[in-house]
């Protein structure tokens, strides 16, 4: 009887059930920079700013026309690289 299939299955389960990486809050200085950029880009308010999967994500950013977007910013350049209308 071989234990290799059982060991492989247990490793697979361990990988799938391991702790999920939580979204991270930005350091206060970077948070302020992102907020300044959002204001310059015409956004008046937003729900949350966080680092997720290596990108800065802004949830529910509302522009001066009242339209709502989810945004992704490059963490190095702070450039908005994706706008998804809600």
C-alpha positions as CSV (number, residue, x, y, z in Angstrom):
1,X,0.0,0.0,0.0
2,X,1.4,3.4,-1.0
3,X,0.9,6.5,1.0
4,X,1.9,8.9,-1.8
5,X,-1.6,9.5,-3.0
6,X,-2.8,10.1,0.5
7,X,0.1,12.5,1.2
8,X,-0.6,14.3,-2.0
9,X,-4.2,14.7,-1.1
10,X,-3.4,16.0,2.4
11,X,-1.0,18.5,1.0
12,X,-3.6,19.7,-1.6
13,X,-6.2,20.1,1.2
14,X,-3.7,22.0,3.4
15,X,-2.9,24.4,0.5
16,X,-6.6,25.1,-0.2
17,X,-7.6,25.6,3.4
18,X,-4.6,27.7,4.5
19,X,-5.2,31.2,5.7
20,X,-6.3,33.7,3.1
21,X,-4.3,36.8,2.6
22,X,-6.2,39.7,4.0
23,X,-6.4,43.0,2.3
24,X,-3.9,45.5,3.8
25,X,-4.5,49.1,4.9
26,X,-2.1,51.6,3.3
27,X,0.4,53.4,5.5
28,X,-0.9,56.9,6.4
29,X,1.5,58.8,4.1
30,X,0.6,56.6,1.1
31,X,-3.1,56.8,2.0
32,X,-2.9,60.7,1.8
33,X,-1.2,60.6,-1.5
34,X,-3.8,58.3,-3.0
35,X,-6.6,60.5,-1.6
36,X,-4.9,63.6,-3.2
37,X,-4.8,61.8,-6.6
38,X,-8.4,60.8,-6.3
39,X,-9.4,64.4,-5.7
40,X,-7.3,65.6,-8.6
41,X,-9.0,63.0,-10.8
42,X,-12.4,64.4,-9.9
43,X,-13.5,61.9,-7.3
44,X,-15.4,63.4,-4.3
45,X,-15.7,60.4,-2.0
46,X,-15.0,56.7,-1.8
47,X,-15.7,53.8,0.6
48,X,-12.4,52.1,1.1
49,X,-8.7,52.2,0.0
50,X,-6.6,49.1,0.5
51,X,-3.7,47.1,-0.9
52,X,-5.0,43.8,-2.5
53,X,-3.1,41.4,-4.7
54,X,-0.3,43.9,-5.2
55,X,-2.5,46.7,-6.4
56,X,-4.1,49.6,-4.6
57,X,-7.9,49.2,-4.8
58,X,-10.5,51.9,-4.2
59,X,-14.0,50.8,-3.7
60,X,-17.1,52.9,-4.6
61,X,-15.3,56.0,-5.7
62,X,-17.8,58.7,-6.8
63,X,-17.0,61.3,-9.3
64,X,-18.4,64.9,-9.6
65,X,-21.2,63.5,-11.9
66,X,-22.3,61.1,-9.2
67,X,-21.0,58.0,-11.1
68,X,-19.5,55.2,-9.0
69,X,-16.4,53.3,-9.9
70,X,-14.1,50.7,-8.5
71,X,-10.5,51.7,-9.2
72,X,-7.1,50.0,-9.3
73,X,-3.9,52.1,-8.9
74,X,-0.3,51.0,-9.5
75,X,1.3,51.1,-6.0
76,X,4.6,52.5,-7.4
77,X,3.3,55.3,-9.7
78,X,-0.1,55.7,-8.1
79,X,-1.5,55.9,-11.6
80,X,-5.1,54.8,-12.0
81,X,-4.7,51.7,-14.3
82,X,-8.3,50.4,-14.2
83,X,-11.8,52.0,-13.8
84,X,-14.8,49.8,-13.5
85,X,-18.2,51.5,-13.5
86,X,-20.6,50.2,-11.0
